[in-house]
Amino acid sequence: MKKGLFLFFALIAMACGSAFAQLAVDGQLGFNYGSAGNESRIAFRLLPGLSYELSNDIALGGRIGFDYNASSTSSGEEQKEKSSATKSDFIFHVVPYVRYFALGNDRLKLFCDAQLPLSFGSTGASKVTVAGKTTSTDGNGVFGVGLQLVPGLKYELTNQIALIATANVVRFGVMYNSTSVKAGDKTVTTSSTSFGLGINHAGYEKSAAPFMVGCQFSF
């Protein structure tokens, strides 16, 4: 009986170990700051992800995070003359995907992600301060959703750590985007649909570099 229980729990531990060995976390983290004269700009991206390899060829995963971009200007030395203005964008992202590994060897693999990017948030929110009085204005609402194929490379540094690079510049797909602008008591919404290579839209890929590099940790 004891031997049977021991064997049972040993098999469960082996199964759990095998399952967790196929689970991986990755993501993108970026920060940029610059200033010129009385103007400064800041950009921040946080996009962690999780993936699970169903086999040597197929993986399911997703990323969730946000982009924040802001620019600010200031002028005046005296308190009565001092003024500042800030504009900011905040975009939230949810990007589920299916990953197919096509070619490669034990360390280097070529893959393609079938992504369903969803993004929403606001752009152009502003805050103006003049002589201690602050006026805030809401930004325009943005929404984006689509379906796209993005190629990439995976290079395994060790059994647990790998570098992931995606070539956003050659992605292929279709995207729908809309922008809502408040005009008095009314909200005017404009939309567009784009199809082709290297799509840039107001959401997920607006500020993406041609090649995005991240790190993946497997358990």
Secondary structure, DSSP 4 states (H G I P E B T S, - for coil): -HHHHHHHHHHHHHHHHHHHTTEEEEEEEEEEEEEETTEEEEEEEEEEEEEEESSSSEEEEEEEEEEEEEEEEEE-SSTTT-EEEEEEEEEEEEEEEEEEEEEE-SSEEEEEEEE--EEEEEEEEEEEEETTEEEEE--EEEEEEEEEEEEEEEEESSSSEEEEEEEGGG-EEEEEEEEEEEETTEEEEEEEEEEEES---SSTTTT--SEEEEEEEE-
